Amino acid sequence: MDEFTVAPTPQDELLTEGVAGIDQNGETVNLRVPIERPLTLFLNGREIVTMMTVGDYPDCMAVGYLLNQNMLLPDDEITAIDYDEVIETIVVRTARETDYEDKLRKKTLTSGCAQGTVFGDVMEKFDDIELPGDAVLHTSWLYAISKKINTRPSLYLEAGAIHGCVLCEEDRPLIFMEDVGRHNAIDKIAGYMFLNNISPEGKMFYTTGRLTSEMVIKCVQMRIPILISRSGFTAWGVDLAIRAGLTLVGRAKGKRFVCLSGAERIVHDADMSAVEDEPARVGHKAGQATQATGIAS
């Protein structure tokens, strides 16, 4: 795959809207802010969940959500995906019946933005998943992908209030998805991989959000052995990563990073003299309100 085969489209007017307000000096300011839309997901005629999303890649998000909840299995055949933008509904149809009723009875609320949920037997099957032991993370790759991702035009840089997840291979970012919740972004990537027959072999994940239990669970569900973030960790996220044998790298900014699980996969090959330090505070365009009389485009 090419670098950034899928990448954010921050200028898409369907993803943000302009709003006016005032700043601390009483001056008029104009901002672009992400739009949240409800998306109700049905599986074979049964309503599963309503999710809040920016609205792009609804087919990928629906399929990825079902995969990461074990409601859709890797060998399931999808016969149709029907999306109705007007009534904000998407229906995924499969060739065989599913056992989602049992999964709906048991759920665990997670710390995901917009309140993530893990259903059914996801945790019960967590310990049965074996991640590849031969995966490696070169520090030169880590620094390269961090720079490429953080300098790529994105909805986060344009409007803020958004999370991004990126599927990477070695030093190449491949699929970059964004949404109001990091769990939505990772579901979009899971769905894209399923619909396009992309193997998790040799892949790793990068996220702008916290390394929570939900991010670890979904990464393990997808059989991806390395998870990297600019942000920090939660205790349960670390515990689950150790339990699954997942390499968990956080606080990856400039030359710095911290690994709290799976450090044996890290190969320290980077020329540190060539790695740039990141400024103490990296701003984004969303924090730079413009003073004007009209809404900024």
C-alpha positions in Angstrom: 0.0 0.0 0.0 1.1 3.6 -0.6 1.6 6.1 2.2 -1.7 7.7 3.2 -3.8 5.6 0.9 -6.6 6.9 3.1 -6.0 10.4 4.7 -8.1 13.1 6.3 -10.0 15.6 4.2 -10.0 18.6 6.6 -11.5 21.0 3.9 -14.6 18.8 3.5 -17.4 21.2 4.4 -19.6 18.3 5.5 -17.3 17.6 8.4 -17.1 21.1 10.0 -19.2 24.2 10.4 -18.3 27.8 11.1 -19.4 29.4 14.4 -18.8 32.8 15.8 -18.0 33.9 19.4 -15.9 36.2 21.4 -12.5 35.8 23.0 -11.1 36.9 26.4 -10.8 40.5 25.1 -14.4 40.6 23.9 -13.3 40.5 20.2 -15.3 38.6 17.7 -13.7 35.3 16.7 -14.7 32.6 14.1 -13.9 28.9 14.4 -14.5 25.8 12.4 -15.8 23.0 14.7 -16.4 19.3 13.9 -20.0 18.3 13.2 -21.5 15.4 15.2 -24.1 13.2 13.6 -26.0 10.2 15.0 -25.6 7.0 13.1 -27.9 4.1 14.0 -26.5 0.7 13.1 -28.6 -2.4 12.3 -27.4 -5.9 11.8 -29.7 -8.1 9.8 -32.7 -6.1 10.8 -31.9 -5.8 14.5 -31.0 -2.4 15.9 -27.6 -2.6 17.6 -26.5 0.9 18.6 -26.6 4.6 17.8 -23.1 6.2 17.5 -22.1 9.8 17.3 -19.7 10.4 14.5 -18.4 13.1 12.1 -20.1 11.0 9.4 -17.4 10.0 6.9 -16.8 6.3 6.0 -20.0 5.1 7.6 -19.7 1.6 6.0 -16.2 1.2 7.4 -17.3 2.3 10.9 -20.3 0.0 11.0 -18.4 -3.1 9.9 -15.4 -2.3 12.2 -17.7 -1.8 15.1 -19.3 -5.2 14.6 -16.0 -6.9 14.1 -14.5 -5.4 17.3 -17.6 -6.5 19.2 -17.3 -10.1 17.8 -20.8 -9.6 16.3 -19.3 -10.1 12.9 -16.7 -12.8 12.5 -13.7 -12.7 10.0 -15.3 -15.5 7.9 -18.7 -13.9 7.7 -19.9 -12.9 4.3 -21.4 -9.4 4.0 -24.2 -9.5 1.4 -25.1 -5.8 1.6 -24.5 -2.5 3.4 -27.3 -0.1 3.1 -26.7 3.5 4.2 -29.4 6.1 4.3 -28.0 9.6 4.9 -31.4 11.2 5.3 -32.5 9.0 8.2 -28.9 8.5 9.5 -29.1 4.8 9.5 -26.9 2.0 8.2 -27.8 -1.7 7.8 -25.2 -4.5 7.5 -26.6 -7.7 6.1 -24.8 -11.1 6.4 -25.3 -14.4 4.7 -25.7 -16.3 8.0 -27.5 -15.5 11.2 -25.5 -13.9 14.0 -25.7 -14.4 17.8 -25.7 -10.7 18.7 -28.7 -11.1 21.1 -26.5 -12.8 23.7 -23.8 -10.2 23.3 -26.2 -7.3 23.8 -27.2 -8.7 27.2 -23.7 -8.2 28.7 -21.8 -4.9 28.2 -19.0 -3.0 29.8 -18.9 0.8 29.5 -15.4 2.0 28.7 -13.6 5.3 29.0 -13.9 6.0 25.2 -14.9 9.5 24.1 -18.7 9.6 23.7 -18.8 6.6 26.0 -17.5 3.5 24.3 -18.9 0.0 24.9 -17.6 -3.5 24.9 -20.2 -6.2 24.4 -20.7 -9.8 25.1 -17.8 -12.3 25.0 -15.1 -9.9 23.8 -13.3 -10.0 27.2 -13.9 -13.7 27.5 -12.1 -14.4 24.2 -9.4 -11.8 24.9 -7.0 -14.3 26.4 -7.3 -16.7 23.5 -5.8 -14.2 21.0 -2.1 -14.7 20.2 -0.2 -11.8 18.9 2.8 -12.4 16.6 5.9 -12.8 18.6 8.3 -11.8 15.7 6.9 -8.3 15.3 9.5 -5.5 15.8 9.3 -1.7 16.3 12.4 0.1 15.1 12.8 3.5 16.8 13.6 5.0 13.4 10.2 3.9 12.2 8.5 5.4 15.3 10.1 8.8 14.8 9.4 8.8 11.1 5.7 8.0 11.3 5.2 10.4 14.2 6.6 13.3 12.2 4.6 12.3 9.0 1.3 11.9 10.9 1.6 15.1 13.0 2.5 17.3 10.0 -0.2 15.8 7.7 -3.2 18.1 7.1 -6.0 16.8 9.3 -9.3 17.7 10.8 -7.5 17.9 14.2 -5.2 20.6 12.9 -8.1 22.4 11.2 -10.7 22.3 13.9 -9.5 20.3 16.9 -11.9 18.4 19.2 -11.1 15.2 17.2 -9.1 12.0 17.5 -7.0 10.2 14.9 -5.9 6.6 14.4 -3.4 5.4 11.8 -2.6 2.0 10.5 1.2 1.9 9.8 3.7 -0.5 8.3 7.4 0.1 9.2 7.9 3.8 8.6 4.8 4.3 6.4 1.4 5.6 7.6 -1.2 3.8 5.4 -4.7 4.5 6.6 -5.4 7.6 8.6 -9.0 8.0 10.0 -10.4 10.6 12.3 -13.6 11.0 14.4 -15.0 12.6 17.6 -14.1 9.4 19.5 -10.9 7.4 19.1 -12.9 4.2 19.2 -14.8 5.3 16.1 -11.5 6.0 14.3 -10.1 2.6 15.1 -13.4 0.9 14.1 -13.2 2.7 10.7 -9.8 1.3 10.2 -10.9 -2.2 11.2 -13.8 -2.0 8.8 -11.6 -0.7 5.9 -9.2 -3.6 6.5 -12.0 -6.1 6.4 -13.7 -4.7 3.3 -10.4 -4.4 1.4 -8.8 -7.7 2.6 -5.9 -6.0 4.3 -3.9 -8.3 6.6 -2.7 -7.2 10.0 0.6 -8.9 9.4 3.5 -6.5 9.8 1.2 -3.6 10.9 1.1 -1.3 13.9 -1.3 1.3 15.2 -0.8 4.9 16.1 -3.4 7.0 17.9 -3.6 10.6 19.1 -5.7 9.6 22.1 -5.1 8.0 25.5 -4.0 4.3 25.7 -7.1 3.1 27.5 -8.5 -0.4 28.0 -10.8 0.0 24.9 -7.9 1.0 22.6 -5.9 -2.0 23.8 -8.8 -4.4 23.5 -9.6 -3.3 19.9 -6.0 -3.4 18.9 -5.6 -7.0 20.2 -9.0 -7.9 18.6 -7.5 -6.8 15.2 -4.3 -8.9 15.8 -2.1 -5.8 15.7 0.8 -6.3 18.1 2.1 -2.7 18.5 0.2 0.4 19.7 1.7 3.9 19.8 0.3 7.2 21.1 1.2 10.8 21.7 -0.8 10.6 24.9 -0.5 8.7 28.2 -1.8 5.5 29.7 -4.5 4.2 31.9 -3.7 1.5 34.5 -6.2 -1.1 33.0 -4.9 -0.3 29.5 -1.4 -1.2 30.7 -2.5 -4.3 32.5 -4.4 -5.6 29.5 -1.4 -4.9 27.2 0.9 -6.9 29.4 -1.7 -9.7 29.6 -2.0 -9.9 25.8 1.7 -9.4 25.0 1.0 -6.1 23.2 3.8 -3.5 22.8 2.4 -0.3 24.3 4.3 2.9 23.6 3.0 6.2 24.9 4.0 9.9 25.3 5.7 9.7 21.9 6.6 13.3 21.2 9.8 14.5 19.6 12.7 12.3 20.9 10.7 11.1 23.9 8.6 8.0 24.4 7.7 5.5 27.2 7.1 1.8 26.7 5.2 0.0 29.5 4.6 -3.3 27.8 6.3 -5.4 25.2 9.7 -3.6 25.2 11.4 -6.7 23.8 10.1 -5.8 20.4 11.8 -2.4 20.3 15.0 -2.0 18.2 16.9 1.1 19.1 18.4 2.0 15.7 17.5 5.7 15.3 20.2 8.3 14.9 19.2 10.5 17.9 21.2 13.4 16.6 18.9 13.6 13.6 15.6 13.4 15.5 14.1 16.8 16.2 12.7 17.8 19.6 9.0 18.7 19.6 8.2 22.1 21.0 6.8 21.9 24.6 3.4 22.9 23.3 2.3 22.0 19.8 -0.6 24.3 18.8 -3.2 23.5 16.1 -5.2 25.8 13.9 -8.4 25.2 15.9 -6.8 27.1 18.8 -6.0 30.1 16.6 -9.3 31.8 16.2 -9.5 34.5 13.6 -10.9 37.9 14.3 -13.4 38.8 11.6 -17.0 39.9 11.1 -18.0 36.8 9.2 -17.6 33.0 9.6 -14.2 31.8 8.6 -14.2 29.2 5.8 
